[in-house]
Amino acid sequence: MRQTPTQRTALLEFVSEHYTAGRSLRELAELTGRTQSVLCTRQGTAGGAGISVGRAGRRPGSAGGHV
């Protein structure tokens, strides 16, 4: 069953908000029942809502080092 444009917009807004707040793509994929790659490839849809990830899935501007 395909999502409606309204459902897709709601999903992308949810993911964008929670990713910006610090949740990982893995967590968001689990919460939404989507794959991480689907969440990334949806960034250009729904009127610009979505997420933008940097190299290797790190948030732009993050240190990306191991702790």
URCORZI-V293112 format. One line per field, one symbol per residue. phi: phi as a letter, one per 20 degrees, with the letter a starting at -180 (. if undefined). psi: psi as a letter, one per 40 degrees, with the letter a starting at -180 (. if undefined). Layout:
BEGIN
phi: ???
psi: ???
END
This chain:
BEGIN
phi: .effgffffffffffffffffofefffffffemdeffffffefedlmnfpccdeglmefgnefmeed
psi: hiiiddddddddddddddddeeiidddddddefiidddddeedeiffeiaihiahfeihheideii.
END
